[in-house]
Amino acid sequence: MYYDIQATAGRGCQLRLHAGFTREVVANRLGIDCGYLRHIENGTRGCSVDLFIRIAELYDVSPGLFAFR
């Protein structure tokens, strides 16, 4: 099992769109900068395990299934 930044980015963006949230809404709920969220969703930056857990909780998905393969 390993952290796949690109796969996680794609899943994060899909989950956000499915939930009907804008990046601004998600960034505000997570307490992060919208630009940082954009980098995470584009796969150009990773994020901490703590943030993964908060993102997974926001979308009501398992952190393990969301972030790793």
N, C-alpha and C positions, 0 to 999 in steps of 0.2 A: 504494500500500500504506500502511495506517495502523494504529495500535494501537487496537483496539476493546476497551475495558475490559469491557463487558458480555458480548461473545462469548467473550472469554478466561475470564471468570469462570465461564460456563456450561461451557466445555470442561474447565476445571480441576476443577470439582466432579464432572463426569461421569467423568473419568479417575480421580479419587480413589475414587469409589464402585465403579467397575469393578475397581479394584485391590484392593478390600476393606479400604481403610485408613480409620481414623478421622482426624478433623482433628488430634487430639492426636499420633497416630503420625507424620503428615506433618510437622507443625510441629517435632516433635523431630528428625526426620531432616534437616530443612532448617535447623535451628538458629534458628527464628523463634518468636515468640509465637503461640499458638493464636488469639488475638483478631485478630492481624494477618492470619493465613491466612483467617479468617472474612470479614474485610473484602475481601480479594482475591477470594474465591469469591463474595461477594455483589455484587461490582462496585462497591463504594463507595470502593475505593482501588486504585491501580495498584501496581506494584512495579518494581524495577530490572531491567535486562537481565540482570545476573548472577543474580538470583533466578529469572528466567524460565528461564534455561539450567539451573539446578539442578533446578527443577521438571520441566522437560522430560526431563532425564536420569533423574530418579526414576521417571517414567512411561514411559521409553524411547520418546519421541516427538520429532519435529523441533521445535526452538524456533520456527522460522519459521511452521510450520503451526499451532502451538499458540497463538501470541500475535498474529498479524497476519492481516489479510484484505485 
